[in-house]
Amino acid sequence: MKKTRISIIGCGNIGLSILQGIIKSVIIEESDLIVTRRNTDELDHLKNTGIRITSDNAEAVRAGNLIIIAVKPYNFKNVLSGIRNHLQPRKHILISLTAGINIAQIRKFVPVSIPVFRVMPNISASVGGSISCICYDHASKRECEKVSSLFTLLGTSMFIGEELMDSATILGACGIAYTF
Ligand SMILES: NC(=O)c1ccc[n+]([C@@H]2O[C@H](COP(=O)([O-])OP(=O)(O)OC[C@H]3O[C@@H](n4cnc5c(N)ncnc54)[C@H](OP(=O)(O)O)[C@@H]3O)[C@@H](O)[C@H]2O)c1
């Protein structure tokens, strides 16, 4: 079985929470984690952990197979344009955490030969307490299991229809959700 290598593109608040949760789970080795942001100085605290840090998104895509996009909506188009030619069928699964960008919009950059997932987690992922809602397009049962098992490491995960994703975003980010 192919080794899982995870690339987090846009390692800010949610990207870092996911990373911390993955590290805590000890299922994935640090050497199989690649993170990016433009200002990599902000990730200096990850130096000497074995995690690969780069500002080169294409390099992160080439090195990984689960590609998690964790940038803000206004950076999404630019990031996808920069990595689209590096995505390979049967190698890559694309997972977008970006709120408000739907699968139809993602498909403008990513062909149907690449499975696409949208996931709405929250920062409790860092302590294994996220409730992550997932929807997908053109993915096999095995690919769905792969993505759901990753987010189950970070808390609870559940598949929902894409039409419920906006509601899940609001519910997951509200104060009551954090209290619970
Ligand atoms: N925060 C949450 O709890 C949460 C939960 C679920 C979903 N989300 C969604 O996740 C997305 C990110 O939210 P956030 O709160 O984590 O925002 P954030 O803290 O601003 O993180 C976004 C990161 O993207 C990086 N970035 C921007 N352009 C880039 C590029 N071209 N290449 C590589 N990295 C780039 C930024 O760093 P540089 O400026 O250094 O590049 C920044 O660290 C949003 O769409 C949000 O809706 C957030």
The ligand as a Gaussian input file, in Angstrom:
#p B3LYP/6-31G(d) Opt

LIG

0 1
 N       -9.911000      28.884000      11.251000
 C      -10.830000      27.944000      11.323000
 O      -11.279000      27.526000      12.400000
 C      -11.342000      27.293000      10.041000
 C      -12.121000      26.136000      10.117000
 C      -12.553000      25.535000       8.936000
 C      -12.225000      26.088000       7.721000
 N      -11.489000      27.216000       7.665000
 C      -11.176000      27.788000       6.358000
 O       -9.782000      27.596000       6.158000
 C       -9.272000      28.700000       5.408000
 C       -8.092000      29.280000       6.158000
 O       -8.547000      29.846000       7.371000
 P       -7.502000      30.239000       8.508000
 O       -8.307000      30.751000       9.621000
 O       -6.568000      29.107000       8.773000
 O       -6.732000      31.435000       7.777000
 P       -5.235000      31.910000       7.991000
 O       -4.820000      31.746000       9.410000
 O       -5.100000      33.241000       7.349000
 O       -4.390000      30.828000       7.140000
 C       -4.286000      30.856000       5.756000
 C       -2.820000      30.666000       5.419000
 O       -2.690000      30.627000       4.014000
 C       -1.384000      31.101000       3.710000
 N       -1.339000      31.450000       2.306000
 C       -1.949000      32.482000       1.660000
 N       -1.614000      32.483000       0.368000
 C       -0.800000      31.422000       0.171000
 C       -0.136000      30.887000      -0.946000
 N       -0.224000      31.447000      -2.172000
 N        0.617000      29.773000      -0.785000
 C        0.735000      29.187000       0.431000
 N        0.119000      29.652000       1.541000
 C       -0.624000      30.746000       1.411000
 C       -1.194000      32.273000       4.660000
 O        0.154000      32.478000       5.020000
 P        1.116000      33.463000       4.201000
 O        0.458000      34.796000       4.146000
 O        2.404000      33.413000       4.969000
 O        1.227000      32.834000       2.858000
 C       -1.943000      31.791000       5.919000
 O       -1.060000      31.269000       6.867000
 C      -10.406000      29.694000       5.232000
 O      -10.933000      29.556000       3.950000
 C      -11.426000      29.276000       6.259000
 O      -12.735000      29.490000       5.805000
 C      -11.030000      27.833000       8.788000

